[in-house]
Amino acid sequence: MKRRIHPGGTRYAVLLVFFNIFILLISACSRPEQPGETASEQIEKSLAVEAVTVTLGQLVNTISASGTIAGIREALVVSETQGIVEEVMFELGQEVRKGQVLLKVDDEIAGLNMQQAEEQLGNARIDYQTTENLVEKGGASRAELLRARSALRGAEARYKQTRKIFLDSAITTPISGFIAQKEKAASLGNYLSPGMTIARVADLSGIRLEVAVGEGVISLIQEGAAVQVTVPAACDDKVFAAEVSAVAAGSSPDTGSYRVVIEWKNECGPLLKSGMSAEAAIVPAQSTPAAIIPTAALINRENRLLVFVDEDGKASQREVKIGRRLGNRAEVLSGIRTGEKILVSGLNRLSNGDSVTSTVIGESGSWR
């Protein structure tokens, strides 16, 4: 019996053939590269990386340091006498003037000693004058005159000493300023001994900041260098224009750092207080500009320092010679030229000659 083919079945068969052909074409286009294919038949892949343009600059733009501020002058008020405190005439934070009496101790005995020494001095003067007159008239010898003169000088010394002890019973401040610290010894009825600290006075008309810096930057700091200082706890973060007033000639034996003193005029008055923390940005001495690169661009391979430069889409490996380093910046002495694009990312995946697509993200001279 003869089989009839339904027209719909024919259409289905045709569609099935076209579908199989389509699948074969897709498979042919997406099949993996075969070992026998040439380089021109392969699609070359390019690695996306970041780069910076090599420019000249200063290795150090600013030198940052921090410390605690103090008055331009500060002095400890110390007792030079002994006795019971009878009167205290100052308080913490009070403004005082040079020579102002802060505290008094019992001066009765000191006063009596001074009076006695003064009387002895008067007698010694009379004896000396009398002996001198007798020598002129031949009634006394030169030896007696010398003894009288010696006794007079001894009496003068005793009087000066007792007078100083009496005056020291009123303890005064050696400088003008504010009371930054008041000791417990400065209390009524307390017994003072010589050498006991009474108070600390700070002259806040000017401010002094002492900071420590490392040996890598100390050669860049000169006396008179401009400094910008902020004291976060006071004056609404006002930026003070200051300058370097002194640079240490040697390092601290304890830390190995170098001390730098910064000073400026107090424009905030008593709002600035001794002991507050401050941050300073010191302008370094300018040197000859050099090619600066980020240290992130450096690769150490087989004891050689290398960088990669984008040359027309190819990673070109260069050996460089580096000078000084500071933080994430380094001076390049040789190996690259200004204007070239030095790669700073994807370095571990790169080999010499690899194809790259670099995106410039800045200039190396101003890199931070």
C-alpha positions as CSV (number, residue, x, y, z in Angstrom):
1,M,0.0,0.0,0.0
2,K,1.3,3.4,-1.0
3,R,2.0,5.9,2.0
4,R,0.9,9.5,1.7
5,I,3.0,12.3,3.1
6,H,1.0,15.0,4.8
7,P,1.9,18.6,3.6
8,G,2.4,19.7,7.3
9,G,5.0,17.0,7.8
10,T,7.1,18.3,4.9
11,R,7.2,21.8,6.5
12,Y,8.3,20.3,9.8
13,A,11.1,18.4,8.1
14,V,12.4,21.5,6.3
15,L,12.4,23.5,9.6
16,L,14.3,20.8,11.3
17,V,17.0,20.8,8.6
18,F,17.4,24.6,8.9
19,F,17.6,24.4,12.7
20,N,20.4,21.8,12.5
21,I,22.3,23.9,10.1
22,F,22.0,27.0,12.5
23,I,23.3,24.9,15.4
24,L,26.3,23.8,13.3
25,L,27.1,27.3,12.3
26,I,27.1,28.5,16.0
27,S,29.2,25.7,17.1
28,A,31.7,26.4,14.3
29,C,32.0,30.1,15.4
30,S,32.4,29.4,19.1
31,R,34.7,26.4,19.0
32,P,38.0,26.7,20.8
33,E,41.2,27.7,18.9
34,Q,43.0,24.7,17.6
35,P,46.7,24.3,17.9
36,G,47.1,24.6,14.2
37,E,45.7,28.1,14.0
38,T,48.1,31.0,13.2
39,A,48.6,34.1,15.4
40,S,46.7,36.2,12.8
41,E,43.7,34.0,13.2
42,Q,43.6,34.4,17.0
43,I,41.9,37.4,18.7
44,E,44.6,39.1,20.9
45,K,43.4,40.0,24.4
46,S,44.5,43.3,26.0
47,L,44.8,43.8,29.8
48,A,43.1,46.9,31.2
49,V,45.5,48.8,33.6
50,E,45.9,52.2,35.2
51,A,48.8,54.5,34.5
52,V,50.3,57.9,35.5
53,T,52.1,60.3,33.3
54,V,55.7,60.8,34.4
55,T,56.3,64.5,35.4
56,L,58.9,66.4,37.4
57,G,58.2,67.4,41.0
58,Q,59.5,67.7,44.5
59,L,59.8,64.5,46.5
60,V,58.3,66.3,49.5
61,N,55.6,69.0,49.1
62,T,54.9,69.4,52.8
63,I,56.3,67.8,55.9
64,S,53.6,66.8,58.4
65,A,54.3,66.7,62.2
66,S,52.3,67.0,65.4
67,G,52.9,67.8,69.0
68,T,51.6,69.8,72.0
69,I,51.7,73.6,72.2
70,A,53.1,75.7,75.0
71,G,53.4,79.4,75.8
72,I,56.2,81.2,74.1
73,R,57.8,81.4,77.5
74,E,56.9,79.2,80.5
75,A,58.4,79.4,84.0
76,L,58.1,77.4,87.2
77,V,57.5,79.4,90.4
78,V,59.8,77.8,93.0
79,S,60.1,78.5,96.7
80,E,63.5,79.7,97.8
81,T,62.7,79.9,101.5
82,Q,61.0,77.9,104.2
83,G,58.1,78.6,106.4
84,I,54.3,78.3,106.9
85,V,52.1,79.6,104.1
86,E,50.2,82.6,105.5
87,E,48.6,84.0,102.3
88,V,47.8,82.7,98.8
89,M,47.0,85.4,96.3
90,F,46.5,83.6,93.0
91,E,44.2,81.0,91.4
92,L,44.5,78.6,88.5
93,G,44.0,80.3,85.1
94,Q,44.5,83.8,86.5
95,E,46.5,86.3,84.5
96,V,49.5,87.6,86.4
97,R,52.2,90.2,85.8
98,K,56.0,89.9,86.3
99,G,56.9,90.5,89.9
100,Q,53.4,90.0,91.2
101,V,53.3,88.4,94.7
102,L,51.6,85.0,94.5
103,L,52.1,83.7,98.0
104,K,53.5,84.7,101.4
105,V,55.1,82.6,104.1
106,D,55.7,83.5,107.8
107,D,58.4,86.1,107.7
108,E,58.7,87.0,111.4
109,I,62.0,85.2,112.1
110,A,63.4,86.2,108.7
111,G,62.5,89.8,109.6
112,L,64.2,89.7,113.0
113,N,67.3,88.1,111.4
114,M,67.4,90.9,108.8
115,Q,67.1,93.6,111.5
116,Q,69.9,92.0,113.5
117,A,72.2,91.8,110.5
118,E,71.4,95.4,109.6
119,E,72.4,96.5,113.1
120,Q,75.7,94.5,112.9
121,L,76.3,96.1,109.5
122,G,75.9,99.5,111.1
123,N,78.4,98.7,113.9
124,A,80.9,97.3,111.4
125,R,80.8,100.5,109.4
126,I,81.4,102.6,112.5
127,D,84.3,100.4,113.5
128,Y,85.9,100.7,110.1
129,Q,85.5,104.4,109.9
130,T,86.9,104.8,113.4
131,T,89.9,102.6,112.7
132,E,90.5,104.4,109.4
133,N,90.7,107.8,111.3
134,L,93.0,106.3,113.9
135,V,95.4,105.0,111.2
136,E,95.6,108.5,109.7
137,K,96.5,109.9,113.1
138,G,98.9,107.1,113.9
139,G,96.7,105.6,116.6
140,A,96.1,102.3,114.8
141,S,98.0,100.0,112.6
142,R,97.3,99.0,109.0
143,A,96.6,95.4,110.2
144,E,93.8,96.7,112.4
145,L,92.3,98.6,109.5
146,L,92.4,95.4,107.4
147,R,90.6,93.5,110.1
148,A,87.9,96.2,110.4
149,R,87.5,96.2,106.6
150,S,87.1,92.4,106.6
151,A,84.5,92.6,109.4
152,L,82.6,95.2,107.4
153,R,82.5,93.0,104.3
154,G,81.3,90.1,106.3
155,A,78.5,92.1,107.9
156,E,77.5,93.4,104.4
157,A,77.3,89.8,103.1
158,R,75.2,88.6,106.1
159,Y,72.8,91.5,105.7
160,K,72.3,90.8,102.0
161,Q,71.7,87.2,102.8
162,T,69.1,87.8,105.5
163,R,67.4,90.5,103.4
164,K,67.0,88.1,100.5
165,I,65.6,85.4,102.8
166,F,63.1,88.0,104.1
167,L,62.1,89.2,100.6
168,D,61.8,85.5,99.4
169,S,59.0,85.0,102.0
170,A,56.9,86.8,99.4
171,I,57.0,84.5,96.4
172,T,56.6,86.4,93.0
173,T,56.2,85.3,89.4
174,P,59.3,85.8,87.2
175,I,57.3,86.4,84.0
176,S,53.9,87.7,82.9
177,G,51.3,85.2,81.7
178,F,48.6,82.9,82.9
179,I,48.7,80.4,85.8
180,A,48.8,77.1,83.9
181,Q,49.4,74.9,87.0
182,K,48.9,75.4,90.7
183,E,50.5,72.9,93.0
184,K,49.0,71.6,96.2
185,A,51.9,73.0,98.1
186,A,50.4,76.5,97.5
187,S,47.8,76.1,100.3
188,L,47.2,78.0,103.5
189,G,49.0,76.4,106.5
190,N,51.3,74.3,104.4
191,Y,55.0,74.2,105.2
192,L,57.2,75.2,102.4
193,S,60.8,74.1,101.9
194,P,63.4,75.5,99.5
195,G,63.0,74.0,96.0
196,M,59.2,73.3,96.3
197,T,57.3,74.2,93.1
198,I,54.4,76.6,93.7
199,A,53.0,77.1,90.2
200,R,53.7,77.2,86.4
201,V,53.2,80.4,84.5
202,A,52.7,80.4,80.7
203,D,53.1,83.5,78.5
204,L,50.5,82.9,75.8
205,S,51.1,86.1,73.9
206,G,53.0,83.8,71.5
207,I,52.8,80.0,71.0
208,R,55.6,77.5,70.7
209,L,55.2,74.0,69.2
210,E,58.0,71.5,69.3
211,V,57.8,68.5,66.9
212,A,59.9,65.5,66.1
213,V,60.8,64.5,62.5
214,G,62.9,61.7,61.0
215,E,66.3,61.9,59.4
216,G,64.7,61.5,55.9
217,V,63.3,65.0,56.0
218,I,65.4,66.9,58.5
219,S,67.7,68.2,55.8
220,L,64.7,69.8,54.1
221,I,63.8,71.9,57.1
222,Q,65.4,75.3,57.5
223,E,65.1,78.0,60.1
224,G,62.6,80.5,59.0
225,A,60.6,78.0,56.9
226,A,56.9,78.7,56.6
227,V,54.5,76.5,58.6
228,Q,50.7,76.1,58.7
229,V,49.5,75.0,62.1
230,T,46.0,73.9,63.3
231,V,44.9,73.4,66.9
232,P,41.8,71.2,66.5
233,A,40.5,71.8,70.1
234,A,40.5,75.6,69.7
235,C,39.7,78.5,67.4
236,D,37.4,76.6,65.0
237,D,40.3,74.9,63.3
238,K,41.8,78.2,62.3
239,V,45.0,77.9,60.3
240,F,47.9,79.8,61.9
241,A,50.8,81.2,59.8
242,A,53.9,80.2,61.7
243,E,57.6,79.7,61.1
244,V,60.4,77.4,62.1
245,S,62.4,79.2,64.8
246,A,65.0,76.4,65.6
247,V,66.2,73.1,64.2
248,A,68.1,70.6,66.3
249,A,71.8,70.0,65.4
250,G,71.5,66.4,66.5
251,S,69.0,63.6,67.1
252,S,67.5,62.6,70.3
253,P,69.4,59.7,71.9
254,D,66.1,58.1,73.0
255,T,64.1,58.2,69.8
256,G,66.6,59.0,67.0
257,S,64.3,61.8,65.8
258,Y,65.2,65.5,65.3
259,R,63.5,68.3,67.2
260,V,62.0,71.3,65.3
261,V,60.6,74.4,67.1
262,I,57.8,76.3,65.5
263,E,56.5,79.7,66.8
264,W,53.6,82.1,66.0
265,K,51.7,84.9,67.5
266,N,48.6,84.0,69.5
267,E,45.5,85.4,67.7
268,C,43.0,83.5,69.8
269,G,43.9,84.7,73.3
270,P,43.2,82.4,76.2
271,L,41.3,80.0,74.0
272,L,44.7,78.5,73.2
273,K,46.0,76.6,76.2
274,S,49.3,75.1,77.0
275,G,49.3,71.3,76.4
276,M,46.7,71.3,73.5
277,S,47.5,69.1,70.5
278,A,48.5,70.7,67.3
279,E,49.3,69.6,63.7
280,A,51.9,71.3,61.5
281,A,52.5,71.3,57.8
282,I,56.1,72.6,57.2
283,V,57.1,73.9,53.8
284,P,60.4,72.2,52.8
285,A,63.4,73.8,51.3
286,Q,63.0,73.6,47.5
287,S,65.5,71.3,45.6
288,T,66.0,70.6,41.9
289,P,62.8,69.0,40.5
290,A,63.2,65.4,39.6
291,A,61.1,62.7,38.0
292,I,58.8,61.4,40.7
293,I,56.9,58.1,40.5
294,P,54.6,56.2,42.9
295,T,56.4,53.4,44.7
296,A,53.4,51.2,43.7
297,A,54.9,51.2,40.1
298,L,58.1,49.5,41.2
299,I,58.7,45.8,40.8
300,N,61.7,43.9,42.4
301,R,62.7,41.0,40.2
302,E,66.0,39.3,40.6
303,N,67.5,42.2,42.6
304,R,66.5,44.6,39.9
305,L,64.0,47.5,40.2
306,L,61.7,47.4,37.2
307,V,58.7,49.4,35.9
308,F,56.3,48.9,33.0
309,V,55.7,51.7,30.5
310,D,52.9,51.8,28.0
311,E,54.5,52.0,24.6
312,D,51.8,52.1,21.9
313,G,49.6,49.6,23.7
314,K,52.5,47.3,24.7
315,A,53.9,46.8,28.2
316,S,57.6,47.7,27.9
317,Q,59.7,46.6,30.9
318,R,62.4,49.1,32.0
319,E,65.1,48.9,34.7
320,V,65.2,52.1,36.7
321,K,67.6,53.6,39.2
322,I,65.9,55.1,42.3
323,G,67.2,57.9,44.5
324,R,65.4,59.0,47.7
325,R,62.1,57.6,48.8
326,L,59.5,59.1,51.1
327,G,56.2,57.4,51.8
328,N,54.6,56.3,48.6
329,R,56.9,58.5,46.3
330,A,60.3,57.9,44.9
331,E,62.8,59.9,42.8
332,V,63.9,58.3,39.5
333,L,67.5,59.0,38.5
334,S,67.4,57.0,35.2
335,G,65.4,54.6,33.2
336,I,62.3,56.6,32.2
337,R,61.5,60.0,30.6
338,T,59.0,62.6,31.4
339,G,55.8,62.3,29.4
340,E,55.8,58.5,29.4
341,K,52.9,56.5,30.8
342,I,54.1,54.3,33.7
343,L,51.8,51.5,34.8
344,V,50.6,51.3,38.4
345,S,48.1,48.4,38.4
346,G,48.0,44.8,37.2
347,L,51.8,44.5,37.4
348,N,51.9,41.0,38.7
349,R,50.0,39.8,35.6
350,L,52.3,41.6,33.1
351,S,55.2,40.4,31.1
352,N,57.3,42.3,28.7
353,G,55.4,42.9,25.4
354,D,51.9,42.2,26.7
355,S,49.1,44.1,25.2
356,V,47.6,46.7,27.5
357,T,44.9,49.3,27.5
358,S,45.9,51.9,30.0
359,T,43.8,54.6,31.6
360,V,45.8,57.7,32.9
361,I,44.7,58.6,36.4
362,G,47.1,61.5,37.1
363,E,50.6,62.9,37.0
364,S,53.4,61.4,38.9
365,G,54.9,64.7,40.0
366,S,51.8,65.6,42.1
367,W,51.0,62.0,43.1
368,R,50.1,61.5,46.8
